[in-house]
Amino acid sequence: MLGAIGLLWLVLSFTFLLVRLAPGDPAALLLPPTASAAEAARLRAELGLDQPLAVQYARWAGAVVRGDLGESLAQHRPVTALLAEAAPVSLFLGGSSLVLTFVLGTAVGMAQAARRGRVLDRALTVVTTALYAAPSFWLALGLVAVFTYGAATWGFPAALRLPAFGMRDPASAGGAWPSLPDLLRHAVLPVTVLTAVGASGIARYARSATLDVTGAEFVRAARAKGVGTGRLYARHVLPNAATPLLVLLALSLPGVIAGSVFVESVFAWPGMGRLMLTAILQRDYPVILGVTVVYAALVIGANLAADLLLPLLDPRRRR
């Protein structure tokens, strides 16, 4: 726990330093082009940017310890309020894709392991490697080109014409439940991109973990006793291969959420990823650091959870 807290503070401190040293002046971006140097200096003083870097760091660190992430320079709203609005969007995308990632990735990996060296195994290896290596924003733009613009041009059925931008149509019915179908329809493309990339990586781990278990003596003994393939994988292989996969699940959670940065930008979903990119372009230091707090806490917390979870799942590691 102490190591995790120290690492979190180290990440935040380096981020604070790098953001301050990066080119760009927030005051220049907030003022009109016709503003004078005196007006820029006055705004910098109001924002506290005229203070030495050590003084700025001390004031920021003290506020963070008190739970105050500051106020957005561009939107003049508390950073916590902006995060409270954006976090559910990223959690919805990340959580949905994470479940699908592990269900599909584990199924594909086990199918490859069951047919090791055959045509299906080789074909799935090529497909998963290509998807895992492809940039997420490139896949997102490709899906938009096919299922949005291409579907309208080529006369696809209405069910296959998927919206490209936003979370819902402006003319959709109000309320949570009436607008749910429209929300799910808008989520198809971004969730598909995140799931395709994530499941491709999980499939490689699932294949290796399954092959390790299928080579064990107890599996060969069960097979020699006449246990069917379905029961063999359900009762013997999957429970023993689940330990590394569950640890990988804990480590993949922050990656899926943070990996939605470009996906949210391409599909115009108002999540933390889009909030982060907008803040970087505007040199909005408090928002950048506020999102970094969330991302860093997720990554470090997930690693800590995996360290604590592994001995509980595998009794051999308790020694």
N, C-alpha and C positions, 0 to 999 in steps of 0.2 A: 504493500500500500504506500509506504513512504517513497519507494522507488518510482511508483506510478505518479504520485503527486509531484515529485521532483522533475520527472521527465515532462510532465504537462507544463510546468512552469518554465522549463528550459525552452520548449517549443514556442510558447507564447512570447517569451523574451526575445528569441531570435526573430520571430515574425514581426514584433514591434520594431526591432532594429532595421530589418530589411525593408519594411514598408516606409519607414522614415527616410532611408537612404535612397529609395527608388526615385527616379526622375519624376517631376511633376509637382505642381503647387496647387493644393486645394483652393486657396484663395483666388488664384488666377482662373480656375474653372468655375467658381461660383459667381464671379463678378462679370459684368458685360465687357466687351472688348474696349469700350470707350472709357472705362474706369481709369482713374489716375493712380499714380504710385502711392499717393497719400491714402487713398481709399483702400488699396490693397494692404498697406501696412496696418491700417486701422482694423481691417477684417482679420488679419493674421493675429493681431493682439487680442481680439475678441475670442478667437478660437484657441488661443494659447500656443500658437505655433511659433511665436517669437521667442519663447523661452528656450534655454539650453536643453539639449537632448536628455541629459540626466534628470533635469527637473520634470520634463514631460513624462519620462519613464516612471519616476517616483509617484507623480500624481495619478498616472494611469494604473500603476500596480496597486496603490492604495484603494482606488475605486473598485478594482476587480475583486480584491479581497473582501470588500464590503458587499459584493454582488451587484455593483453598478457598472454596467458596460458602456455607459455614456449615451450621448445623443448623436444621431446622424447629422453630419455636416451638410448634406445635400437636402435631406427631407425634413430636418428639424423635428424628428420624432425619436423617442427612446429606442435604443437598439434592441432591447428586450421585446418591445412591442413588434418590431419588424420581424424578429426571429420567431415570435409566437405565431405570426401570420404565415411565415414561409415554412416552418418546420413540419406542420401536418402534410403539406404537399409533398415534400421530399420523403417523409416517412411513408406516405401512401405509395409513391412510386417505388421506393426502396424495399418496403415490406412486401408488396405484391410481387415484385420481380425476384426477391430473395426466396420466397416460397417456391415459385415456379422454377427458379434456377436449380434448387436442390432436388426437387422432384424429377425434373427432366434430366439434369446432369447425372444424378445417380442412376436413373433408368438407362440412359445411353451408355454410361460407363460399365454397368453390369452386363448390358447386352454385348458390348465389345469384348468384355472378359470371357463371356460364355462362348463366343465365336472367335477366339484369339487366332490371328493369322489368316482368317478367311476374308472373303471379298467384303462382307459387311463391316468387319473390323477396320479394314484398310480404308474403305469409303468414308466411314464415320470419322476416322482419324484425320483425313484430308479436310472434311467439312468443318470439324470442330477446331482444327488448327487455323484454318482460314478465318473463321468467325472470331476466334480469340485474338488473332493478330490485327484484325481490321479496326480502325479507329471508330469509336462509337458515333461521332458526329457524321462520319462518312456513311455508316449504315443508316443513320437517321435520315439523312438527305436522300439516300437511295430508296428507302421505304416511302418517303413523301413523293418522290418522283413516280413511283409505281402505283401506289394505292390512293393517291390524291389527284395529282395532275394527270398521270397516265390513265387512271380509272375513268376520269371524266372524258378523256380524249378517245380512248379505245372502246368506250361503251360498256364498261363493266356493270354488273348488276349493282343496284343501289346498296345492297348489304356490304359490298366490297369497296365502296367509295368511302374511305375513312378520312375524317378531318385531320388537318395537319397542325393547326395552331390552337392554343388555348385549352382550357379545361372544359368548357361547355359553350354551346351556342347562345348568342345573346337572346334569341327568341325562345329558349327552352323554358319549360314550366318552372315556376318558383318552388321553393321548398326542397328539403333534403331528398325525400323519397321520389317525388315526381321527376327530379332532374338526375337521379341516379343512372338510368339507362344512357342518358346523354353523356354523363361523366365517364362511364365505363367505355363508351364508344370512342371518346377522345383519348382514353388511356391506352387503347390497343397498341398504337404505334410506339409510344415511348416505353411501355412495359415490354414490348417485344424486343426492342433494341437492347435494353438492359438484361433481359432474360437470355437472349441469344449469346451475348458476350460472356455472361456469368456461367451459364450452363456449359458452354464449351470448355471453360477452365475446370469446372467441377468434374466434368466427364473424364478428364485425364487422371485426376486424383482417384475418382471412383474406380476406374479401370485398374489402376495400380494396386489399390487397396483390396479389390476383389481378387485379383490374381495372387496376391500374397496369402489370402485366406484359403483360396481353393487349392493351393499347394500344400496346405497343412495336413498332418496325418489324420486328424479327426474327421476332416472332410473326405479324404480318401476312404477311411473306414466306413463312413456313412454311405458313400457311393457303393462300396463293395457289399454292403448289407441290402442294397436294392432300393434305397431311398430315391424317390423321383426327383427330377431336376427342379421342379417348382418348389417342392417342399425342402429340398436341399438348400436352395438359395434363401428361402424365407426363414427357415429355422436355424440354419448353421452359418451360412456365409454372411448374410446381411447383418445380423446382430454383432458379429465379430469385426466386420468392416465398418460398422457405424461409428466406432470410437474416433478414428482420425477424421471422419467426415463431420462429426458433430463439433469437433474442435475447429475444423475449417469453417463451419457455419458461423461460429463466434467471430472468427477473424474476417469473414467476408462481409459481415453486416456493415461496418463502416466503409468498406470499399464500394459496396453497392450504392450507399447513400451519397458518398462523395463522388462516385463515378457518374452520377446523374447531372453533373455541372453542365456539360456540353449538351446533354440530351434535353435538359430543361430549357436551355437557351435556344436550341433549334426548334423545339415545339412550343416555345413561349409559355411554359408552365411557371407560375410565380413561386418557385421553391427557393431553398437556400443556395443552390448552385447559381441560379440566375441572379439572386440577390448579391452573391459574392462577385460575380463578373461585373455587374453594374457598379458596385462599390469600387472595384479596382479601376474601372474607367473614369470614375468621378473622383478618385483619390480620397474616398470617404473612409478615413482611418478607423473610426470607431466601429463601423459596420464590418470592415475587413477583419478586425481583431475579434469582434463578437462572433462571427461565423467560424473563425479559427478556433475559438474556445470550444464550440460545439463539435467541430470535426475532430479536433485533437482529443477531446474527452471521449468521443466514440471510439476512436482508434485505440487509445491507450486502455480504456475500460474494457474493450473487447479482448485485447491481448491479456489483460489481467484475468478476465473471466475464463479464458481458455486455459491459462496456467492453473487456475483453481479447479476447473472442471475435469481436466485430464485425470488426476488421481482418483476422482470419484467414479469415472467411467471405466477405468482400467485398474483393478485392484493390484496388479503387479507393480504399478508405479508408486504405490504407497510406501514401499520399502526404501 
